[in-house]
Amino acid sequence: MQSERLSARIGDWKTGFNFNESRSVRRMHRHSEVELAAVGHGVISSLFGRERRIAHPGEFCLLWGIIPHGATEVLEGHPIAISLRIPMAWFMKWNLPTVLMDRVLASQVLVSHQRLHPSSPFELMKHWYALLKENGREADEIVILEVQALLRQMGRTPLQSSRACSDLPETGVLRRPAGPFEKMAAEIAQRHCERLTINDVAQSANLSRPYAMRLFRKASGITINDYTVQYRVSTAQHLLATADRKLSIIAAESGFGSLSRFHTVFKRVCGQTPGQYRRSLRGTGTTRQRPRHL
């Protein structure tokens, strides 16, 4: 197994590359950046919110990482994946095509099957990875320009949501019903803005509370409560980026019991207060109001 991670600062753009070669799968995680990813070999099943997705070679996948997500199963071959994280403030600053912006801000997972570059998606991202490792200003600027150009091309071509598990027969793998973990993750995704208890989550999968807690942590790497908090923070981030509402209203609509708890949890998870986060995005000169679709 090979696993590499590269963090680089390009001007005031702090970005990161993840390069993974493994038959194992990653734990569920979330982050505040826009993620562009490609698979070099193999087929991977992943969970994004309450939906299972399939990643194939030859595709660019674009998503906003605020929703808890992660690979859950290797379906075929020996997958090699690479991903690039782009700060949301930069993504909004680039004035990309409206159709692309709207769907990313609506928390959709976008997939481009078009050939956007002479190289394959995976090979192109490996090229960017190599350039950033040079630690040179000129190489950094090349990466910025090529990433922007690629995203503009994606906005001009037909974009699809990542293929659901109903497409699995194309790979020779039969569709399986959602397991207990997927059922619990879906329950949290559906009801995280409500007063949701661990018992509620366990009952959605017909499990006892102790067994549900153990199974969820083993499958995701985090507890049911932490996963719920992450989902509430993701809802708040979406509203802060797309809606001009008071913080107290956003706190309530995100499932937080009080404004003080909202501030405390948001700062712990995101490293800045809700107000600071909103100002960092508005500094781009872009404030967009869009419906939320998870």
N, C-alpha and C positions, 0 to 999 in steps of 0.2 A: 504494500500500500504506500502511496505517496500522497502527502498533503502539504500544501504550501499556502502561506498567506502573505500578501504584500500590502503594506500601507504606505501611501505616498501623499505628500502635500504639493498640490499644483496651484501656486498663488495662494488664494484663501480657500481652495477646494481640497479638502481632505478626503481622499478616496481610498478604496480598498479592493484588492483582488483576492478571490479565494480560488484555489486550484486543488481539486480533490480527485484522487484515483483510488477507488475502493469498491468492494462488493458490499460493504456495510452501508448503513443509512445514517443520516444526521438526526440529531434531536430537533424537536420543534423549537423555533426561535422567532424573534421579531427584531426589527430595527426601523429607523426613521427615514432611511434612504430609499431611492428608487433603485431597483435591482434589475440588471440586464444579465441574462444567463444563457448558456448553451451547453449541450451535451455532446461529447465527442463520439462515444460508443455506448451501446446498450440502451435500455429503456427503463425509465424510473417512474414509479408511482409516488405522488406527493399529496400532501393535504394542505390546502390553503383555506383557512376558515372552516367552513362546513362542507367544502367540496373537494373530492378526490380528483387529481389531475394526472395526466400522463405526459412525460417529456420524451421526445424522440430526437435522434441526431438530425442535423440539417435545419433546425428551427432556432430562431431567436425568441426568447421569452422575456417579457417586460412586466414588472409588477412594482407596486408600492409596498415595501416590506413591513408596514405597520400592523398588518394582520398576521397573527401567529401562523407560521408555515414551516414545512420541512419535508424531506423525502422520507417515506414510510416503508418502501419496499423496492427491491431490485427485481424487475420483471423479466429482463432479458440481458444476456451478455455481461460484460465487465465495465460498468459505467465509468466514464471520466467526465467530470463537469467543471465548468469554470464560470465565475460570476463576477460582475463589477458593480459596486455600489456608488450611486451618484447622489450627492446631497440634494434634498428636495428644493432648497433655495436656488441651487444652480439649475435644476430641471425647469423650474418655473421662470427663471431669468432668461432662458434661452429662447422664449417665444416660439415654441414648437407648434406644429399643426394642432388646431383646436380639437379635432377628433381624437388625437392621441392624448392630449392633456385631459380632456373630459373623461375618457375611459380609465386612465390611470388614477385620476382623482376620485373616481367612483369605485376604486378598489377592485377593478377587474384585472384578471391575468390575461395579458395579450400575447398572442403568438403570431409570428410572421412566417409563412411557408414560402414566401417569395425569395428568389435569389437576389439579395441586395448588394452583393459584393462578389468579385471573382473567387475569393477564398470562401471556404465554408464558415459558418458562424463560429465554430469552435476554433478553427485555425486563425481567424481574424482576431478573436479575443486573446489567443496565445501571443499573437503579434503585439497587441497592445501591452500585454503583460511584460513581454521582453523589453519594449521601449521604456516602460516605467522603471524597470530595474536598472536602466542606465543612469537614472538620477540626473538627467540633463534637462535644462529648460526647453531646448528646442524639441526634444523627444516628448516632453510633457505636453507641449502645445500641439504637437501632431496628434496625440491621443485625444485631447479635448476636441479638436476640429473633426476628427474622424468619428468620434462618438456622437457629436451633434449631427453630423451629416447622416449617419446611420439612422438616428431617431427621426430625422426629417423624412428620410426615405420610407421608414415604417409608417409614418403618418400619411403618406401618399399612396400606400398600397393596401389591399384588403387585409384587415386584421380580424383574426378569429380569437375566441376564447380558447384557452388550452383544452385539448380534447379530454372529454370525460371518460369514465371507465366503460361506458357503453361502446367505445371504439376499440376496446381491447382485443376483440376477435381478429382485427387486422394484424396483430402481432402474434397470433397463435396462442394467446393466453386468455382463458375464460374469465368472464367477469365474476367477481365474488361479492356477496352482500356485505354491507358495512359491518365491521366487527364492533365489539363493545367500546373500544377506544374511539373509533370514528363516530359512534352514536353519542358518546359523551361530549366529544369536541363539537359536534353539531348542535347539541343542546345548549352549550355555552355560547356558541356563535349566535344562536337564535334568541337567547333570553338573557344575555349578559347585561342589558340595560335595566333588568328587573331585579327584584330582591331574590336572587338565586342562591340556594344553599347546596352544600355537598350532597345532601340526601336527594334533592331534586335531580342533580346530575347523575347520581348512582341509579335512581329509579328509571331514568331514560334508557338505561341499558339493562334493566332488570338485575342489578347487582346489589349486594350488600354494601353499606358504606365503607367498611374497612377494605374489602376486596377491590372496590372501585378506586379507592385512593391509591392502593398499591399498584394496580394495573395501569392507571393513568400516569403515574410518575415513572413507571418502568418504560412505558411507550413513548412518553414525551420528554422526559428528563426534568419536568417541573411538576409542581402540585396543581391540583384542581383550582385552588384559590389563586395561585400565582397566574395561572392561565387565564382565569376570569379577569383578573386585574389588568393583564396585558391587553385583553380584548377591549376593556373599558377605556384604557389609555388610547388604543388605536381609534376608537370612536371619537374621543376628544380631539385627537390630532386631526382627524378628517374635518371635524366641525371648525376647528381653529383655522384650518387652511382654506375652507370653502364658504363659511358662513359668518356674517357680521353680527354675532349674537353676544350677549353679555356672558361673562365667565360663569356666573351663577346658573344661567340657563344651560350652558354647555355641560357643567358639572352634573346637573340633574338628568339631562338627556343621555349622558354617558353612563349612568348607573351609580354615580358616587353619592353617598348619603349626605355630604356636606361640602361646602366650598373649601373649607380648611383641609379636609381629607383629600379633595381633588388636587389642591396645590401640593400637598406633601407627597402623594403618590406620583403625580406627574413629574415632579422634580427628581424624585428618586429613580424613576424609570428612564426619563429623557435627558436628565442632566441640566435642565433649565425649567423655569416656571412656565405655566401656560401663557402668560403675557409675553415673556421673552421669546417663546417659540413663535407666537403669532407675529411679533414684530420682526423676527428674523426672516419670515416669509414675506411680509409686507414690504420689507426693504428691497425686494426684487421689483416692486412696482406692479405686482400682479396679485389681485384678490379676486377669486372666482367663487361663485356660488353654484353648486351642482348637487343633484340628488345623490343619496348614498345607496349603493347596491352592493351587498355582500354575498 
